[in-house]
Amino acid sequence: MPIDPYAPYDDNNIFARILRGELPCKKVYEDDFALAFHDINPQAPVHILVIPKARYVSWDDFTIHATDGEISGFIRAVGAVAREHGLVEPGYRLLANVGQHGHQEVPHLHVRRAAILCDDPAIRAVHRSRPTEVGENPGSGPCLASRGKGKTRRA
């Protein structure tokens, strides 16, 4: 169900429960401002969610109500995750769904960091069709040929 970006924060949403330690996650990064973990339903070989630790429903809520320190800390955390996973050189994309038309489904701001670490469209097509098991290392598999030159990159 799409989320109203102006709705009050729901303390029982899945990300709030992960932040409180009530639900497990496959954590890859944590600091004072953010928590990053692997998506349980990855859409790419590297699909990491980065969430602020504070209570923000959407990007809009965050940019209106967060302190300058929270905003810069969260943005720096997003960058740190990209660097730690070797995503800067091959490239990646960020996505934050907001509200109904943006198809936001969880009432807690989250940025998706999805990356396919190769330029070869044929390899990307194979990797998109390959199911990724929960718990599988998203940095392993056939789609790690950087720039189509056959080099292997670990994410």
N, C-alpha and C positions, 0 to 999 in steps of 0.2 A: 504494500500500500504506500503510495507516495506521501512524503512528509511535508507538512506546512512549515516553511523555514522560519515563521514567526511564532510557532507554537511554543508553549513552555517546555523546558527541558524535562525529559522523561528519565528519571534516575534508574529505571529498570531496563533501559535499552541494552543491547548486547555489548556495546563498547564500554558503557559504564560498568557493567558487570565484569568485563575483562579487566578494566582499570582497578577495580576493587579486589581482584584475585578470585572472584567467584567462578569464573570460567577460564579454562586454560587458553593459551595462545602460543604460537611458535615465534617467540620474540627474537627480533634481530637488532633492536636499538631501543634505548631508553635514556632519557635525561630528565631534567626538572620540568620541561615543557611538553614533551611528546613521548609517545610509545609507538614503535613500529613492529609489525609482525606480518607473517605470511598469510595471505588470504586463504580461507578454507575452501574456496571454490575458484582456483586460479584460472584466469583467462589468458595467461601468457606464461612462459617459462619462469620469469621473475615477476611476481605479482604481490607487491607489498602494500599494506595499508599503513598510513601514518596518521595518528590521531592526537589531538591536543589532550593534555591531561585535565584541562579545565572543562567546564560544562558549557559547551556551545553546540547549538542545534545544527547550524549551517555555516557556510562561508560568510554569508551576509551577517549573521548573528556575531560571528567571530570578528569581522572587520569593524563592526559598530561598537562592540562591547569589550573586546580584549584590550589589555594594556599594551603599550608599545613593546615592553619586554616580552610579553607572551607572543605577540606577533613575530617579532624578530627571532625569538627562541624557537618557535615552531618552524618558521621558514628555514632557519639554519639546520634544524633537525632533518627536514626533508632533504636538503642538500647533502648532509652527512651520510644519510642512508644511500643516496645515489653513489657517492664516492666509495663508501665501504663495500658496495656490491659491484664495483667496476662498471657502472652504467653510464658514466659521463662520456667516455670515448665512443662507444658504439651508439649511444643515444637512447633516450627513453621518453615516455610521455607521462604527464601528470593529469589527473582527472579528479574533479570535485563535483559531484552531483548536488544540485541545489533545488529543492522543492519539487512540485508535481511534474512540470515539463522537463526538469532535469533528471527525473527518475530517481530521486533520493529515496532510499528505503530504510535507512537507519537514522534516527533523530540525534545524531552526534556527528559533528564535522569530521570528515575523513578524506584524505587525499590518497588516491590510488596511484601507485607507481608501477606501471606495467612496462615491461621491456621484452623485446625479442632480440636476442643478441646476434643477429646476423642480417646481412643485406640481401641474401638470395631468396627471391620470392617463392621458389619451389620448396626450399627448406622451411620457410615460414608457413606455407600452406600445410605441409606435413605436420609441423609442430602444433598448429592450431587444431588440427583434427585429432591429435594424440591426447587421450585423456590423461590428466595428471592426478595421481593418487594423493590423497591427503597424507602428509608426512613425507612425501617424496621430496628429495632435494631439488628445488626448482632450478638450481644452477647446473644440473646434470642433464644429459640427453643430447640428441642429435643436432640441436639448433644453436650451437655455440661457435660456429665458424665465423669469426669476426671479419666483416667486410667481404665475405665470400672467398677468402684466400686460404681457407683450410686451417687457420690458426685456431687453437682451442683457448677459450677464455673461461675462467671459473668465476661465477657470480657470487 
